[in-house]
């Protein structure tokens, strides 16, 4: 369960906080990459939770 929250928090932090700070600095390419990685981490965290729940 801790791994799920760690991955989810990382994805949400990257999506909301880090991407917005990159946008304010004018780094549009890095902004888009951060948004995609944040979404990927968040979806991956949900997938990880589903995957580990089937093994119990």
C-alpha positions in Angstrom: 0.0 0.0 0.0 2.9 2.3 0.7 4.3 1.8 -2.8 0.9 2.8 -4.3 0.8 6.1 -2.3 4.4 6.9 -3.1 3.9 6.4 -6.8 0.6 8.2 -6.8 2.0 11.2 -4.8 5.0 11.4 -7.2 2.7 11.5 -10.2 0.4 14.1 -8.7 3.3 16.2 -7.6 4.8 16.0 -11.1 1.5 16.8 -12.8 0.4 19.7 -10.6 3.4 21.3 -8.9 6.4 20.6 -11.1 4.6 21.1 -14.5 3.2 24.5 -13.4 6.6 25.7 -12.2 8.1 24.7 -15.6 5.3 26.5 -17.4 6.0 29.7 -15.4 9.7 29.5 -16.4 8.7 29.3 -20.1 10.0 25.7 -20.6 7.1 24.4 -22.8 8.8 21.2 -24.0 9.6 20.2 -20.4 6.1 21.2 -19.3 4.5 18.8 -21.8 6.8 16.0 -20.8 6.1 16.6 -17.1 2.3 16.5 -17.7 2.6 13.2 -19.6 4.9 11.6 -17.0 2.5 12.8 -14.2 -0.5 11.2 -15.9 1.6 8.0 -16.6 2.7 7.7 -13.0 -0.9 8.2 -11.7 -2.3 5.6 -14.0 0.6 3.3 -13.2 -0.1 3.7 -9.5 -3.8 2.6 -10.0 -2.6 -0.2 -12.2 -0.2 -1.3 -9.6 -2.9 -1.3 -6.9 -5.2 -3.5 -9.1 -2.3 -5.8 -10.0 -1.3 -6.3 -6.3 -4.9 -6.8 -5.2 -5.3 -9.8 -7.5 -2.2 -11.5 -5.9 -3.8 -11.6 -2.4 
